[in-house]
């Protein structure tokens, strides 16, 4: 039982951190020009829709 509790807590912490990092990366990618974003296979609208943040914490 205790293993399950700690495993779930750890997994949720990792998932939250992954979402935080994803928002940070999207924010950094918004500073790129449209041509570069197109070459990467994304657009400004898509990045904004996914969520963006200019700071890591």
Protein Blocks (a to p, Z undefined) as FASTA:
>chain_A
ZZmmmmmmmmmmmmmmmmmmmmmmmmmmmmpcfklmmmnopafklmmmnopafbfZZ
